[in-house]
Amino acid sequence: MENAVSNQNQQVEQHLKTYGSITSWEAFELYGITRLSARIYDLRRENEIMSKPMSTTNRFGNTVNYVKYVYMGAKYAEV
């Protein structure tokens, strides 16, 4: 199981570094990751990741809230 988590962390980290942000829908659709918040928790040990609250209207006309995780850079400068 450790490899699966490690690989998911790597996938999310690479996505953040490449595209700058990710939502739970993108994580599920692109990588099959259903617990993005757990992966973000792991990645925050070494990366600055901001949680940006978002809202939109769904197809039924209801307002729905979600979080967009935005990559802000590594916590520690590489030497």
Backbone as CSV, one residue per row, in Angstrom:
resi,resn,N_x,N_y,N_z,CA_x,CA_y,CA_z,C_x,C_y,C_z
1,MET,0.816,-1.202,0.000,0.000,0.000,0.000,0.860,1.267,0.000
2,GLU,2.034,1.196,0.602,2.922,2.359,0.666,3.272,2.871,-0.726
3,ASN,3.511,1.972,-1.677,3.825,2.399,-3.033,2.685,3.167,-3.670
4,ALA,1.451,2.743,-3.430,0.295,3.424,-4.012,0.215,4.857,-3.504
5,VAL,0.385,5.045,-2.212,0.338,6.396,-1.642,1.493,7.232,-2.166
6,SER,2.671,6.662,-2.175,3.843,7.374,-2.672,3.645,7.794,-4.129
7,ASN,3.141,6.910,-4.943,2.906,7.238,-6.348,1.848,8.321,-6.503
8,GLN,0.800,8.267,-5.689,-0.226,9.306,-5.748,0.359,10.646,-5.334
9,ASN,1.177,10.643,-4.293,1.820,11.889,-3.875,2.671,12.459,-5.001
10,GLN,3.417,11.600,-5.662,4.258,12.040,-6.777,3.420,12.585,-7.925
11,GLN,2.304,11.927,-8.222,1.432,12.390,-9.300,0.872,13.774,-8.985
12,VAL,0.392,13.952,-7.757,-0.189,15.243,-7.368,0.891,16.320,-7.339
13,GLU,2.048,16.008,-6.787,3.133,16.983,-6.730,3.559,17.412,-8.139
14,GLN,3.690,16.463,-9.041,4.068,16.789,-10.416,3.002,17.644,-11.091
15,HIS,1.736,17.314,-10.857,0.635,18.092,-11.432,0.682,19.532,-10.912
16,LEU,0.870,19.688,-9.607,0.938,21.031,-9.027,2.101,21.831,-9.600
17,LYS,3.247,21.208,-9.738,4.417,21.907,-10.268,4.257,22.250,-11.745
18,THR,3.537,21.412,-12.481,3.344,21.639,-13.913,2.232,22.646,-14.194
19,TYR,1.085,22.484,-13.530,-0.097,23.290,-13.833,-0.414,24.361,-12.793
20,GLY,0.197,24.275,-11.611,0.011,25.302,-10.602,-1.108,25.069,-9.613
21,SER,-2.098,24.249,-9.970,-3.208,24.001,-9.050,-3.905,22.690,-9.411
22,ILE,-4.742,22.228,-8.470,-5.511,21.011,-8.698,-6.758,21.046,-7.821
23,THR,-7.835,20.459,-8.312,-9.064,20.287,-7.533,-9.304,18.795,-7.351
24,SER,-10.209,18.453,-6.442,-10.500,17.042,-6.210,-11.085,16.390,-7.459
25,TRP,-11.859,17.143,-8.232,-12.426,16.584,-9.458,-11.320,16.250,-10.462
26,GLU,-10.355,17.143,-10.623,-9.236,16.884,-11.531,-8.425,15.680,-11.067
27,ALA,-8.184,15.596,-9.753,-7.407,14.473,-9.216,-8.112,13.149,-9.488
28,PHE,-9.415,13.123,-9.331,-10.168,11.898,-9.584,-10.197,11.569,-11.070
29,GLU,-10.503,12.570,-11.878,-10.642,12.361,-13.325,-9.312,11.966,-13.979
30,LEU,-8.225,12.596,-13.590,-6.939,12.352,-14.230,-6.162,11.181,-13.646
31,TYR,-6.243,11.007,-12.315,-5.375,10.034,-11.652,-6.114,8.980,-10.833
32,GLY,-7.439,9.092,-10.733,-8.212,8.147,-9.936,-8.011,8.337,-8.444
33,ILE,-7.566,9.501,-8.022,-7.318,9.794,-6.610,-8.604,10.324,-5.989
34,THR,-9.093,9.619,-4.961,-10.354,10.012,-4.334,-10.167,10.790,-3.042
35,ARG,-8.983,10.761,-2.452,-8.720,11.488,-1.205,-7.600,12.503,-1.417
36,LEU,-7.868,13.480,-2.249,-6.853,14.488,-2.555,-6.384,15.207,-1.296
37,SER,-7.277,15.494,-0.380,-6.875,16.223,0.824,-5.809,15.465,1.615
38,ALA,-5.851,14.142,1.612,-4.821,13.343,2.291,-3.479,13.476,1.587
39,ARG,-3.490,13.501,0.263,-2.246,13.671,-0.491,-1.684,15.064,-0.258
40,ILE,-2.532,16.080,-0.218,-2.095,17.452,0.038,-1.485,17.548,1.438
41,TYR,-2.102,16.888,2.403,-1.571,16.857,3.772,-0.137,16.335,3.767
42,ASP,0.099,15.236,3.061,1.449,14.666,2.961,2.410,15.638,2.289
43,LEU,1.973,16.252,1.196,2.848,17.122,0.411,3.177,18.432,1.119
44,ARG,2.334,18.864,2.038,2.573,20.123,2.746,3.776,20.045,3.676
45,ARG,4.288,18.871,3.935,5.489,18.744,4.768,6.679,19.415,4.098
46,GLU,6.716,19.396,2.763,7.865,19.945,2.040,7.502,21.037,1.040
47,ASN,6.207,21.320,0.881,5.764,22.293,-0.106,4.768,23.270,0.504
48,GLU,4.782,24.493,-0.006,3.776,25.482,0.371,2.607,25.308,-0.594
49,ILE,1.473,24.880,-0.072,0.279,24.677,-0.884,-0.870,25.427,-0.229
50,MET,-1.434,26.374,-0.950,-2.514,27.195,-0.440,-3.858,26.561,-0.796
51,SER,-4.791,26.608,0.137,-6.161,26.162,-0.122,-6.991,27.381,-0.497
52,LYS,-7.549,27.363,-1.689,-8.326,28.499,-2.171,-9.800,28.086,-2.291
53,PRO,-10.676,28.602,-1.411,-12.098,28.258,-1.495,-12.708,28.782,-2.801
54,MET,-13.490,27.939,-3.437,-14.127,28.288,-4.710,-15.607,27.944,-4.617
55,SER,-16.401,28.528,-5.477,-17.810,28.141,-5.581,-18.252,28.289,-7.024
56,THR,-19.232,27.502,-7.378,-19.788,27.537,-8.726,-21.236,27.081,-8.651
57,THR,-21.931,27.167,-9.743,-23.303,26.685,-9.820,-23.297,25.365,-10.567
58,ASN,-23.945,24.357,-9.976,-23.980,23.057,-10.645,-25.120,23.006,-11.668
59,ARG,-25.270,21.886,-12.318,-26.261,21.755,-13.393,-27.705,21.849,-12.896
60,PHE,-27.900,21.778,-11.571,-29.238,21.888,-11.004,-29.526,23.298,-10.502
61,GLY,-28.577,24.197,-10.700,-28.756,25.576,-10.286,-28.377,25.848,-8.844
62,ASN,-27.792,24.873,-8.169,-27.373,25.039,-6.777,-25.931,25.526,-6.712
63,THR,-25.645,26.351,-5.708,-24.281,26.782,-5.480,-23.547,25.667,-4.747
64,VAL,-22.384,25.301,-5.263,-21.557,24.273,-4.621,-20.180,24.860,-4.318
65,ASN,-19.609,24.430,-3.207,-18.304,24.912,-2.773,-17.278,23.801,-2.908
66,TYR,-16.058,24.182,-3.246,-14.967,23.229,-3.339,-13.659,23.969,-3.097
67,VAL,-12.564,23.222,-3.043,-11.256,23.821,-2.782,-10.343,23.588,-3.970
68,LYS,-9.624,24.624,-4.341,-8.563,24.512,-5.344,-7.252,24.644,-4.582
69,TYR,-6.378,23.649,-4.732,-5.076,23.670,-4.082,-4.077,24.300,-5.042
70,VAL,-3.397,25.339,-4.578,-2.482,26.111,-5.413,-1.053,25.937,-4.887
71,TYR,-0.149,25.539,-5.781,1.251,25.337,-5.434,1.952,26.676,-5.338
72,MET,2.602,26.916,-4.180,3.292,28.182,-3.951,4.809,28.028,-3.958
73,GLY,5.303,26.789,-4.032,6.750,26.544,-4.056,7.169,25.613,-2.936
74,ALA,8.450,25.263,-2.976,9.016,24.395,-1.950,9.222,25.187,-0.664
75,LYS,9.072,24.535,0.485,9.268,25.205,1.772,10.724,25.553,2.008
76,TYR,11.612,24.681,1.574,13.033,24.860,1.834,13.776,25.043,0.521
77,ALA,14.592,26.059,0.454,15.366,26.307,-0.772,16.380,25.190,-0.962
78,GLU,16.518,24.753,-2.214,17.507,23.727,-2.535,18.892,24.364,-2.559
79,VAL,19.834,23.696,-1.948,21.206,24.241,-1.859,22.108,23.468,-2.790
